[in-house]
């Protein structure tokens, strides 16, 4: 699933009927499982001048990058942190960790050959789903519109909360980004 969709859905689910701080925590939590990818890929491309095909075809699958992804994509770790947040009755921590865990639950069935070790540290096993959110050869042509629809519904739910202009503008920007990404992947990118 695209990161903007994760943020919108995570905030709508984990930030519903919450304060602005809870919604912001959910937005951050929904971002955290993808943050290392942005930092690693952005650094490789923009700081070190490595070509994007090398970054996404080679470095992405390298042992060192996958080790980092295993940590921030671990359902075991995020589930444990969510348990602590619930035990502490911290609304913002529940929103943050819950949104991160929701992100992983949505990713697990939507990564065909680019998944991550979601059950680290218990195992390094990676589920190769038959479905992909971005690869048209593995169902993205029907997954992407569903993702865009869910992101739109999430945006509407967040706007209805009227939490503040900052959140409303960010939600609008995230929705525009999500719809643009889906359009690009559906009409321009294919492995065929």
C-alpha contacts under 8 A as a table, 3 or more apart, distances in Angstrom:
res1	aa1	res2	aa2	distance
1	X	5	X	6.70
1	X	6	X	6.78
1	X	106	X	6.96
1	X	107	X	5.95
1	X	110	X	6.68
1	X	133	X	5.54
1	X	134	X	7.73
1	X	147	X	7.26
2	X	5	X	5.46
2	X	6	X	6.47
2	X	133	X	7.79
2	X	178	X	6.98
2	X	181	X	7.81
3	X	6	X	4.96
3	X	7	X	6.28
3	X	31	X	6.87
3	X	34	X	7.14
3	X	178	X	7.94
4	X	7	X	5.12
4	X	8	X	6.23
4	X	174	X	5.22
4	X	175	X	6.91
4	X	177	X	6.64
4	X	178	X	5.43
5	X	8	X	5.13
5	X	9	X	5.96
5	X	147	X	7.01
5	X	148	X	7.34
5	X	150	X	7.79
5	X	151	X	5.13
5	X	174	X	7.56
5	X	175	X	7.54
5	X	178	X	6.13
6	X	9	X	5.31
6	X	10	X	5.69
6	X	30	X	5.77
6	X	31	X	7.27
6	X	103	X	5.81
6	X	151	X	7.99
7	X	10	X	5.17
7	X	11	X	5.95
7	X	26	X	7.62
7	X	27	X	5.17
7	X	28	X	7.71
7	X	30	X	5.05
7	X	31	X	6.28
7	X	174	X	7.79
8	X	11	X	5.31
8	X	12	X	6.07
8	X	27	X	7.34
8	X	151	X	5.85
8	X	154	X	5.64
8	X	155	X	6.06
8	X	171	X	6.89
8	X	174	X	7.17
8	X	175	X	7.64
9	X	12	X	5.08
9	X	13	X	6.03
9	X	150	X	7.25
9	X	151	X	6.04
9	X	154	X	5.35
9	X	155	X	7.87
10	X	13	X	5.30
10	X	14	X	5.73
10	X	15	X	7.49
10	X	26	X	5.98
10	X	27	X	6.52
10	X	29	X	7.83
10	X	30	X	5.59
10	X	98	X	7.90
10	X	99	X	4.65
10	X	100	X	7.60
10	X	102	X	6.63
10	X	103	X	6.98
11	X	14	X	5.33
11	X	15	X	4.86
11	X	16	X	7.24
11	X	23	X	5.57
11	X	24	X	7.57
11	X	26	X	4.84
11	X	27	X	5.29
11	X	30	X	7.50
11	X	95	X	7.91
11	X	99	X	6.96
11	X	154	X	7.86
11	X	158	X	7.54
12	X	15	X	5.46
12	X	16	X	5.52
12	X	23	X	7.89
12	X	154	X	5.29
12	X	155	X	7.33
12	X	157	X	6.37
12	X	158	X	5.76
13	X	16	X	5.77
13	X	99	X	7.70
13	X	154	X	7.95
14	X	22	X	7.99
14	X	23	X	7.35
14	X	26	X	5.93
14	X	94	X	7.78
14	X	95	X	4.93
14	X	96	X	7.80
14	X	98	X	6.47
14	X	99	X	5.98
15	X	18	X	5.18
15	X	19	X	7.62
15	X	22	X	5.61
15	X	23	X	4.41
15	X	24	X	7.97
15	X	26	X	5.96
15	X	95	X	6.20
16	X	23	X	7.50
16	X	158	X	7.57
16	X	161	X	7.75
17	X	161	X	7.11
18	X	21	X	7.74
18	X	22	X	5.53
18	X	23	X	6.41
19	X	22	X	5.21
19	X	23	X	6.42
19	X	163	X	7.01
20	X	23	X	5.11
20	X	24	X	6.10
20	X	163	X	5.65
20	X	164	X	7.22
20	X	167	X	7.74
21	X	24	X	5.10
21	X	25	X	6.09
21	X	92	X	6.71
22	X	25	X	4.99
22	X	26	X	6.21
22	X	91	X	6.52
22	X	92	X	4.65
22	X	95	X	6.11
22	X	96	X	7.85
23	X	26	X	5.04
23	X	27	X	6.23
23	X	92	X	7.95
23	X	95	X	7.34
24	X	27	X	5.01
24	X	28	X	6.22
24	X	167	X	7.87
25	X	28	X	5.12
25	X	29	X	6.03
25	X	92	X	5.61
25	X	93	X	7.14
25	X	95	X	5.91
25	X	96	X	4.80
26	X	29	X	4.97
26	X	30	X	6.05
26	X	92	X	7.49
26	X	95	X	4.71
26	X	96	X	4.47
26	X	97	X	7.66
26	X	98	X	7.50
26	X	99	X	5.36
26	X	100	X	7.87
27	X	30	X	5.22
27	X	31	X	6.41
27	X	96	X	7.31
27	X	99	X	7.39
28	X	31	X	5.12
28	X	32	X	6.27
28	X	96	X	6.42
29	X	32	X	5.30
29	X	33	X	7.75
29	X	95	X	7.25
29	X	96	X	4.08
29	X	97	X	5.80
29	X	98	X	7.38
29	X	99	X	5.18
29	X	100	X	4.69
30	X	33	X	6.93
30	X	96	X	7.13
30	X	99	X	4.80
30	X	100	X	4.62
30	X	101	X	7.96
30	X	102	X	7.59
30	X	103	X	5.83
31	X	34	X	5.67
31	X	35	X	6.08
31	X	100	X	7.18
32	X	35	X	4.99
32	X	36	X	7.64
32	X	72	X	7.13
32	X	100	X	6.55
33	X	36	X	7.14
33	X	69	X	7.76
33	X	72	X	5.12
33	X	73	X	5.32
33	X	100	X	6.40
33	X	103	X	7.32
33	X	104	X	7.48
34	X	37	X	5.44
34	X	38	X	6.60
34	X	72	X	7.88
35	X	38	X	5.19
35	X	39	X	6.22
36	X	39	X	5.03
36	X	40	X	5.89
36	X	68	X	7.33
36	X	69	X	6.94
36	X	72	X	7.61
37	X	40	X	5.20
37	X	41	X	5.76
37	X	42	X	7.94
37	X	69	X	7.54
38	X	41	X	5.33
38	X	42	X	5.52
39	X	42	X	5.19
39	X	43	X	5.83
40	X	43	X	5.23
40	X	44	X	6.06
40	X	65	X	7.97
41	X	44	X	5.08
41	X	45	X	6.02
41	X	55	X	6.38
41	X	56	X	7.83
42	X	45	X	5.25
42	X	46	X	5.65
42	X	47	X	7.39
43	X	46	X	5.42
43	X	47	X	4.92
43	X	48	X	6.50
44	X	47	X	5.83
44	X	48	X	5.00
44	X	49	X	6.30
44	X	50	X	5.51
44	X	55	X	6.96
45	X	48	X	5.85
45	X	49	X	4.80
45	X	50	X	4.80
45	X	51	X	6.17
45	X	52	X	6.36
45	X	55	X	7.34
46	X	49	X	5.48
46	X	50	X	7.62
50	X	54	X	6.81
50	X	55	X	6.74
51	X	54	X	5.49
51	X	55	X	6.43
52	X	55	X	4.87
52	X	56	X	6.03
53	X	56	X	5.32
53	X	57	X	5.55
53	X	58	X	7.62
54	X	57	X	5.29
54	X	58	X	5.15
54	X	59	X	6.41
55	X	58	X	5.72
55	X	59	X	4.80
55	X	60	X	5.96
56	X	59	X	6.13
56	X	60	X	5.06
56	X	61	X	7.66
57	X	60	X	6.25
57	X	61	X	6.87
58	X	61	X	5.56
58	X	62	X	6.30
59	X	62	X	4.93
59	X	65	X	6.76
60	X	65	X	5.99
60	X	66	X	7.03
61	X	65	X	6.74
61	X	66	X	6.22
61	X	114	X	7.92
62	X	65	X	5.45
62	X	66	X	6.09
63	X	66	X	5.18
63	X	67	X	6.05
64	X	67	X	5.13
64	X	68	X	6.59
65	X	68	X	5.22
65	X	69	X	6.27
66	X	69	X	4.90
66	X	70	X	5.99
66	X	116	X	7.07
66	X	117	X	7.89
67	X	70	X	5.13
67	X	71	X	6.76
68	X	71	X	5.44
68	X	72	X	6.78
69	X	72	X	5.42
69	X	73	X	5.71
69	X	116	X	6.58
69	X	117	X	7.52
70	X	73	X	5.21
70	X	74	X	5.74
70	X	116	X	6.17
70	X	117	X	5.00
70	X	118	X	6.36
70	X	119	X	7.90
70	X	120	X	5.91
70	X	121	X	7.97
70	X	124	X	7.67
71	X	74	X	5.41
71	X	77	X	7.65
71	X	120	X	6.84
71	X	121	X	7.90
73	X	78	X	7.96
73	X	104	X	6.51
73	X	116	X	6.92
73	X	117	X	7.04
73	X	118	X	5.48
74	X	77	X	5.30
74	X	78	X	6.25
74	X	104	X	7.90
74	X	117	X	6.85
74	X	118	X	4.50
74	X	119	X	5.42
74	X	120	X	5.42
74	X	121	X	7.57
75	X	78	X	5.14
75	X	79	X	5.57
75	X	101	X	6.27
75	X	104	X	6.78
75	X	118	X	5.47
75	X	119	X	5.75
75	X	120	X	7.60
76	X	79	X	5.16
76	X	80	X	6.11
76	X	118	X	7.60
76	X	119	X	5.85
76	X	120	X	6.72
76	X	121	X	7.46
77	X	80	X	5.13
77	X	81	X	6.20
78	X	81	X	5.01
78	X	82	X	6.04
78	X	97	X	6.05
78	X	98	X	7.81
78	X	100	X	6.84
78	X	101	X	5.79
79	X	82	X	5.01
79	X	83	X	6.20
79	X	97	X	7.60
79	X	101	X	6.64
80	X	83	X	5.03
80	X	84	X	6.39
81	X	84	X	5.07
81	X	85	X	6.17
81	X	97	X	6.39
82	X	85	X	4.94
82	X	86	X	6.13
82	X	93	X	7.46
82	X	94	X	5.89
82	X	97	X	5.14
82	X	98	X	6.12
83	X	86	X	5.17
83	X	87	X	6.09
84	X	87	X	4.98
84	X	88	X	6.07
85	X	88	X	5.07
85	X	89	X	5.97
85	X	90	X	5.57
85	X	91	X	7.73
85	X	93	X	5.36
85	X	94	X	5.17
85	X	97	X	7.65
86	X	89	X	4.82
86	X	90	X	6.53
86	X	94	X	6.10
89	X	94	X	7.67
90	X	93	X	5.29
90	X	94	X	6.05
91	X	94	X	5.14
91	X	95	X	6.18
92	X	95	X	5.08
92	X	96	X	6.14
93	X	96	X	5.01
93	X	97	X	6.00
94	X	97	X	5.41
94	X	98	X	5.55
95	X	98	X	5.15
95	X	99	X	5.87
96	X	99	X	5.38
96	X	100	X	6.35
97	X	100	X	5.05
97	X	101	X	6.15
98	X	101	X	5.08
98	X	102	X	6.02
99	X	102	X	4.96
99	X	103	X	6.08
100	X	103	X	5.03
100	X	104	X	6.54
101	X	104	X	5.14
101	X	105	X	6.26
102	X	105	X	4.97
102	X	106	X	6.19
103	X	106	X	5.28
103	X	107	X	6.18
104	X	107	X	4.92
104	X	108	X	6.03
104	X	118	X	7.43
105	X	108	X	5.49
105	X	109	X	7.59
106	X	109	X	6.51
106	X	110	X	6.99
107	X	110	X	5.20
107	X	111	X	6.38
107	X	115	X	7.89
108	X	111	X	6.30
108	X	115	X	7.10
108	X	118	X	7.62
108	X	127	X	7.12
108	X	129	X	7.47
109	X	112	X	7.97
109	X	129	X	5.54
109	X	131	X	6.71
109	X	132	X	7.78
110	X	129	X	6.29
110	X	130	X	7.99
110	X	131	X	5.36
110	X	132	X	4.59
110	X	133	X	5.26
111	X	114	X	5.53
111	X	115	X	4.95
111	X	127	X	7.99
111	X	128	X	6.46
111	X	129	X	5.62
111	X	130	X	7.89
111	X	131	X	6.45
111	X	132	X	4.89
111	X	133	X	6.69
112	X	115	X	6.65
112	X	128	X	4.93
112	X	129	X	4.44
112	X	130	X	5.45
112	X	131	X	5.42
112	X	132	X	4.94
112	X	138	X	7.16
113	X	128	X	5.40
113	X	129	X	7.21
114	X	128	X	7.45
115	X	126	X	6.10
115	X	127	X	6.40
115	X	128	X	6.33
116	X	126	X	5.43
116	X	127	X	7.42
117	X	120	X	5.75
117	X	123	X	7.35
117	X	124	X	5.14
117	X	125	X	5.51
117	X	126	X	4.70
117	X	127	X	7.59
118	X	124	X	7.85
118	X	125	X	7.76
118	X	126	X	6.93
119	X	122	X	5.86
119	X	123	X	5.71
119	X	124	X	6.83
119	X	125	X	7.23
120	X	123	X	5.02
120	X	124	X	5.62
120	X	125	X	7.96
121	X	124	X	7.03
129	X	132	X	7.13
130	X	138	X	6.47
131	X	138	X	5.04
131	X	139	X	5.55
131	X	140	X	7.37
132	X	135	X	5.40
132	X	136	X	7.51
132	X	138	X	5.28
132	X	139	X	5.87
132	X	140	X	5.57
132	X	143	X	7.57
133	X	139	X	7.13
133	X	140	X	4.80
133	X	143	X	5.73
133	X	144	X	6.09
134	X	140	X	5.08
134	X	144	X	7.21
134	X	185	X	6.38
134	X	186	X	7.91
135	X	138	X	5.51
135	X	139	X	6.77
135	X	140	X	5.28
135	X	141	X	7.97
135	X	190	X	6.54
135	X	191	X	7.13
136	X	139	X	5.34
136	X	140	X	4.48
136	X	141	X	5.35
136	X	186	X	7.27
136	X	190	X	5.94
136	X	191	X	7.27
137	X	140	X	7.22
137	X	190	X	7.38
137	X	191	X	6.72
137	X	192	X	7.10
139	X	142	X	5.75
139	X	143	X	6.09
140	X	143	X	4.66
140	X	144	X	5.40
140	X	186	X	7.48
141	X	144	X	5.91
141	X	145	X	7.30
141	X	186	X	6.23
142	X	145	X	5.90
142	X	146	X	6.78
143	X	146	X	5.28
143	X	147	X	6.14
144	X	147	X	4.98
144	X	148	X	6.08
144	X	182	X	5.99
144	X	186	X	7.53
145	X	148	X	4.96
145	X	149	X	6.04
145	X	182	X	7.49
146	X	149	X	5.02
146	X	150	X	6.17
147	X	150	X	5.16
147	X	151	X	6.09
148	X	151	X	5.06
148	X	152	X	6.11
148	X	178	X	6.77
148	X	179	X	6.22
148	X	182	X	7.08
149	X	152	X	5.07
149	X	153	X	6.24
150	X	153	X	5.09
150	X	154	X	6.10
151	X	154	X	5.01
151	X	155	X	6.13
151	X	175	X	6.79
151	X	178	X	7.56
152	X	155	X	5.03
152	X	156	X	6.25
152	X	175	X	6.60
153	X	156	X	5.15
153	X	157	X	6.23
154	X	157	X	5.09
154	X	158	X	6.19
155	X	158	X	5.08
155	X	159	X	6.12
155	X	171	X	6.00
155	X	172	X	7.26
155	X	175	X	6.79
156	X	159	X	5.06
156	X	160	X	6.16
157	X	160	X	5.13
157	X	161	X	6.68
158	X	161	X	5.31
158	X	162	X	7.23
158	X	163	X	7.97
158	X	168	X	7.47
158	X	171	X	7.43
159	X	162	X	5.51
159	X	163	X	7.70
159	X	168	X	5.86
159	X	171	X	7.62
162	X	165	X	7.77
162	X	168	X	7.29
163	X	167	X	6.64
163	X	168	X	7.42
164	X	167	X	5.53
164	X	168	X	6.24
165	X	168	X	4.98
165	X	169	X	6.01
166	X	169	X	5.31
166	X	170	X	6.16
167	X	170	X	5.07
167	X	171	X	5.98
168	X	171	X	5.13
168	X	172	X	6.24
169	X	172	X	5.07
169	X	173	X	6.22
170	X	173	X	5.04
170	X	174	X	6.06
171	X	174	X	5.07
171	X	175	X	6.12
172	X	175	X	5.15
172	X	176	X	6.24
173	X	176	X	5.14
173	X	177	X	6.14
174	X	177	X	5.03
174	X	178	X	6.07
175	X	178	X	5.04
175	X	179	X	6.17
176	X	179	X	5.27
176	X	180	X	6.08
177	X	180	X	5.12
177	X	181	X	6.08
178	X	181	X	5.19
178	X	182	X	6.17
179	X	182	X	5.17
179	X	183	X	6.14
180	X	183	X	5.10
180	X	184	X	6.18
181	X	184	X	5.09
181	X	185	X	6.17
182	X	185	X	5.25
182	X	186	X	5.98
183	X	186	X	5.25
183	X	187	X	6.01
183	X	188	X	7.97
184	X	187	X	5.49
184	X	188	X	5.39
184	X	189	X	6.85
185	X	188	X	5.60
185	X	189	X	4.93
185	X	190	X	7.47
186	X	189	X	6.47
186	X	190	X	7.81
